[in-house]
Amino acid sequence: MFNIDALLITPPSRLEVYQGLSNDYAAIEPPVWSSLIANYLIKRGYTSQILDAESDNLSHEQTAEKIASINPKLAIFMIYGQQPSASTQCMPGGKKTCNKLNILSNNTIKTLVVGTHASALPKKTLEEEPYNFVCQGEGPITIVKLIEHIIKNKTRLEDIPGLWYWDKNKNIKSNKRAPMFENLDQNLKG
């Protein structure tokens, strides 16, 4: 049984990125993008929740267990940072957590990765990372369309803008990019 439509996850990355400096000198960024997208989803009638493993000081295993217990329709790994290379530096934390989640859930929870690294290198990200889907672009339209796809048991992933995925023949597929965030309301009508 699914509890919520979307779980937006900030995986634990601080220890790997900052190592010995992580406890005393590394700040924990607020989950700005997760908050924006969660609010966007709620305003459109979807249920969402944020899991900030950094601020909760969770390990990869604890984060994966928490995701599995929530059992969302879509687990969205939000891998961002406030400096340009932060997303790339945080990718290993997301990968470790998603690998553990895939084992715990027997690959039953659909996963999407969103962030500047994944958006800049979607094909490479899909090839190297354990996620079901990669989002190219800002995310809101892609996320809404993917949740709708999951809820309605649709089969055509080709209709979801900004989505990268594996097709049934194990080929990488990509869709046209989603419009910019500023145009969201007019692009989601109809």
QUINORRA-V451307 format. One record per backbone hydrogen bond with DSSP energy under -0.5 kcal/mol. NH is the residue of the N-H (numbers start at 0). CO is the residue of the C=O. If there is no record, write none. Layout:
# QUINORRA-V451307
{{NH/CO} {NH/CO}}
This chain:
# QUINORRA-V451307
{{2/69} {2/70} {4/46} {5/46} {6/73} {7/5} {7/48} {8/6} {8/75} {9/50} {10/8} {16/12} {17/13} {18/14} {20/17} {21/18} {24/20} {25/20} {26/24} {28/26} {31/29} {34/30} {35/31} {36/32} {37/33} {38/34} {39/35} {40/36} {41/37} {42/38} {43/39} {43/40} {44/41} {45/40} {48/5} {50/7} {51/49} {52/9} {52/50} {53/9} {55/51} {56/53} {57/52} {62/58} {63/59} {64/60} {65/61} {66/62} {67/63} {68/64} {69/65} {70/66} {72/3} {73/4} {74/109} {75/6} {75/73} {76/74} {76/111} {77/8} {77/75} {78/76} {78/113} {79/77} {85/82} {88/84} {89/85} {90/86} {90/87} {93/89} {94/90} {95/91} {96/92} {97/93} {98/94} {99/95} {100/96} {101/97} {102/98} {103/99} {104/100} {105/102} {106/101} {107/104} {109/72} {109/107} {111/74} {112/132} {113/76} {118/114} {119/115} {120/116} {121/118} {124/120} {125/121} {126/122} {127/123} {128/124} {131/110} {132/110} {133/163} {134/112} {135/133} {135/161} {136/134} {142/138} {143/139} {144/140} {145/141} {146/142} {147/143} {148/144} {149/145} {150/146} {151/147} {152/149} {153/148} {156/154} {158/155} {159/156} {160/158} {161/175} {162/159} {163/133} {164/172} {165/131} {166/170} {169/166} {172/164} {174/162} {177/135} {182/179} {183/180} {186/182} {187/183} {188/184}}
